[in-house]
């Protein structure tokens, strides 16, 4: 699991959607989302599930492929 690859995928998935909206819908802080998108941190498993559901993607395709 490479944090930089995950960061790139999350940033691409978000596109023009405001970070605040994604964070609110996924019940995480904006700073946590920023950390994930900048490759500083990798989300916990429950957050991975919420992000995948929000983006309508599989956890596998975002975090492991």
MDAnalysis code that builds the backbone (N, CA, C; Angstrom):
import MDAnalysis as mda
import numpy as np

u = mda.Universe.empty(195, n_residues=65, atom_resindex=np.repeat(np.arange(65), 3), trajectory=True)
u.add_TopologyAttr("name", ["N", "CA", "C"] * 65)
u.add_TopologyAttr("resid", np.arange(1, 66))
u.add_TopologyAttr("resname", ["UNK", "UNK", "UNK", "UNK", "UNK", "UNK", "UNK", "UNK", "UNK", "UNK", "UNK", "UNK", "UNK", "UNK", "UNK", "UNK", "UNK", "UNK", "UNK", "UNK", "UNK", "UNK", "UNK", "UNK", "UNK", "UNK", "UNK", "UNK", "UNK", "UNK", "UNK", "UNK", "UNK", "UNK", "UNK", "UNK", "UNK", "UNK", "UNK", "UNK", "UNK", "UNK", "UNK", "UNK", "UNK", "UNK", "UNK", "UNK", "UNK", "UNK", "UNK", "UNK", "UNK", "UNK", "UNK", "UNK", "UNK", "UNK", "UNK", "UNK", "UNK", "UNK", "UNK", "UNK", "UNK"])
u.atoms.positions = np.array([
    [0.845, -1.176, 0.000],
    [0.000, 0.000, 0.000],
    [0.894, 1.243, 0.000],
    [0.927, 1.934, -1.114],
    [1.768, 3.110, -1.264],
    [0.939, 4.373, -1.028],
    [1.310, 5.150, -0.017],
    [0.538, 6.343, 0.352],
    [0.465, 7.352, -0.790],
    [1.505, 7.462, -1.580],
    [1.506, 8.433, -2.673],
    [0.543, 8.027, -3.793],
    [0.470, 6.748, -4.073],
    [-0.467, 6.263, -5.099],
    [-1.900, 6.455, -4.615],
    [-2.150, 6.107, -3.368],
    [-3.487, 6.288, -2.782],
    [-3.860, 7.767, -2.810],
    [-2.913, 8.632, -2.454],
    [-3.152, 10.080, -2.447],
    [-3.572, 10.553, -3.837],
    [-2.866, 10.101, -4.855],
    [-3.180, 10.501, -6.230],
    [-4.581, 10.031, -6.621],
    [-4.916, 8.796, -6.281],
    [-6.242, 8.262, -6.616],
    [-7.344, 9.042, -5.922],
    [-7.156, 9.330, -4.644],
    [-8.177, 10.069, -3.898],
    [-8.359, 11.474, -4.460],
    [-7.265, 12.114, -4.810],
    [-7.335, 13.467, -5.376],
    [-8.054, 13.445, -6.724],
    [-7.736, 12.458, -7.550],
    [-8.396, 12.345, -8.858],
    [-9.889, 12.055, -8.699],
    [-10.237, 11.179, -7.756],
    [-11.642, 10.852, -7.535],
    [-12.424, 12.080, -7.072],
    [-11.820, 12.877, -6.214],
    [-12.522, 14.047, -5.692],
    [-12.749, 15.087, -6.775],
    [-11.774, 15.257, -7.667],
    [-11.930, 16.221, -8.754],
    [-12.270, 17.606, -8.235],
    [-13.419, 18.146, -8.654],
    [-13.834, 19.492, -8.247],
    [-14.773, 19.505, -7.049],
    [-14.993, 18.351, -6.450],
    [-15.860, 18.287, -5.271],
    [-15.107, 18.928, -4.097],
    [-15.735, 19.841, -3.371],
    [-15.043, 20.467, -2.233],
    [-14.646, 19.448, -1.162],
    [-13.470, 19.618, -0.612],
    [-13.005, 18.735, 0.466],
    [-13.995, 18.708, 1.625],
    [-14.582, 19.857, 1.900],
    [-15.523, 19.950, 3.024],
    [-16.705, 18.998, 2.833],
    [-17.193, 18.892, 1.606],
    [-18.323, 18.006, 1.320],
    [-17.937, 16.545, 1.501],
    [-16.804, 16.157, 0.938],
    [-16.347, 14.769, 1.069],
    [-16.134, 14.430, 2.539],
    [-15.476, 15.325, 3.263],
    [-15.201, 15.087, 4.684],
    [-16.499, 14.927, 5.473],
    [-17.460, 15.816, 5.225],
    [-18.733, 15.754, 5.944],
    [-19.468, 14.452, 5.634],
    [-19.544, 14.088, 4.364],
    [-20.268, 12.880, 3.953],
    [-19.604, 11.605, 4.475],
    [-18.292, 11.639, 4.633],
    [-17.550, 10.459, 5.094],
    [-17.275, 10.493, 6.591],
    [-17.790, 11.524, 7.272],
    [-17.638, 11.670, 8.719],
    [-16.171, 11.665, 9.160],
    [-15.374, 12.465, 8.440],
    [-13.980, 12.669, 8.812],
    [-13.712, 14.172, 8.782],
    [-12.568, 14.575, 9.319],
    [-12.232, 16.001, 9.294],
    [-11.616, 16.360, 7.942],
    [-11.689, 17.634, 7.613],
    [-11.070, 18.117, 6.380],
    [-9.560, 17.894, 6.448],
    [-8.975, 18.087, 7.625],
    [-7.528, 17.892, 7.752],
    [-7.143, 16.426, 7.556],
    [-7.990, 15.498, 8.004],
    [-7.714, 14.076, 7.768],
    [-7.750, 13.782, 6.273],
    [-8.779, 14.278, 5.587],
    [-8.874, 14.070, 4.142],
    [-7.662, 14.680, 3.441],
    [-7.259, 15.851, 3.864],
    [-6.081, 16.502, 3.303],
    [-4.834, 15.633, 3.497],
    [-4.701, 15.056, 4.674],
    [-3.556, 14.173, 4.945],
    [-3.574, 12.955, 4.029],
    [-4.747, 12.390, 3.789],
    [-4.856, 11.231, 2.890],
    [-4.497, 11.641, 1.462],
    [-4.991, 12.791, 1.031],
    [-4.764, 13.250, -0.338],
    [-3.336, 13.743, -0.567],
    [-2.614, 14.011, 0.488],
    [-1.226, 14.454, 0.361],
    [-0.230, 13.338, 0.689],
    [-0.742, 12.135, 0.924],
    [0.130, 10.994, 1.181],
    [0.791, 10.996, 2.536],
    [0.250, 11.780, 3.458],
    [0.828, 11.859, 4.800],
    [0.339, 10.688, 5.658],
    [-0.931, 10.338, 5.485],
    [-1.529, 9.240, 6.250],
    [-2.337, 8.357, 5.310],
    [-2.533, 7.106, 5.747],
    [-3.423, 6.180, 5.053],
    [-4.634, 5.982, 5.963],
    [-5.844, 6.052, 5.412],
    [-7.032, 5.949, 6.265],
    [-7.174, 4.587, 6.945],
    [-7.820, 4.611, 8.100],
    [-8.191, 3.373, 8.790],
    [-9.194, 2.617, 7.925],
    [-9.378, 1.342, 8.205],
    [-10.250, 0.494, 7.386],
    [-11.678, 1.027, 7.292],
    [-12.234, 1.504, 8.408],
    [-13.618, 1.991, 8.369],
    [-13.743, 3.257, 7.517],
    [-12.689, 4.068, 7.493],
    [-12.698, 5.274, 6.658],
    [-12.532, 4.879, 5.192],
    [-11.726, 3.872, 4.921],
    [-11.591, 3.371, 3.550],
    [-12.960, 2.969, 3.005],
    [-13.729, 2.276, 3.834],
    [-15.068, 1.847, 3.411],
    [-15.971, 3.038, 3.100],
    [-15.944, 4.042, 3.960],
    [-16.792, 5.227, 3.743],
    [-16.380, 5.997, 2.486],
    [-15.071, 6.138, 2.270],
    [-14.589, 6.836, 1.075],
    [-14.976, 6.067, -0.189],
    [-14.801, 4.751, -0.160],
    [-15.160, 3.929, -1.320],
    [-16.649, 4.033, -1.621],
    [-17.465, 4.021, -0.581],
    [-18.912, 4.147, -0.777],
    [-19.257, 5.522, -1.363],
    [-18.639, 6.559, -0.841],
    [-18.900, 7.913, -1.334],
    [-18.558, 8.026, -2.821],
    [-17.413, 7.479, -3.206],
    [-16.966, 7.588, -4.594],
    [-17.536, 6.483, -5.494],
    [-18.320, 5.578, -4.891],
    [-18.923, 4.467, -5.636],
    [-17.859, 3.624, -6.338],
    [-16.822, 3.322, -5.577],
    [-15.718, 2.478, -6.046],
    [-15.481, 1.387, -5.010],
    [-14.729, 0.376, -5.381],
    [-14.386, -0.660, -4.406],
    [-13.170, -0.202, -3.595],
    [-13.090, -0.704, -2.374],
    [-11.926, -0.424, -1.533],
    [-10.674, -0.926, -2.257],
    [-10.790, -2.096, -2.863],
    [-9.676, -2.699, -3.592],
    [-9.139, -1.758, -4.676],
    [-10.043, -1.179, -5.464],
    [-9.588, -0.353, -6.597],
    [-8.932, 0.952, -6.140],
    [-9.341, 1.473, -5.007],
    [-8.760, 2.737, -4.514],
    [-7.457, 2.497, -3.761],
    [-7.474, 1.505, -2.883],
    [-6.376, 1.378, -1.927],
    [-5.383, 0.253, -2.182],
    [-5.725, -0.699, -3.050],
    [-4.841, -1.865, -3.170],
    [-4.387, -2.203, -4.588],
    [-5.087, -1.781, -5.621],
    [-4.684, -2.151, -6.996],
    [-3.530, -1.312, -7.496],
])
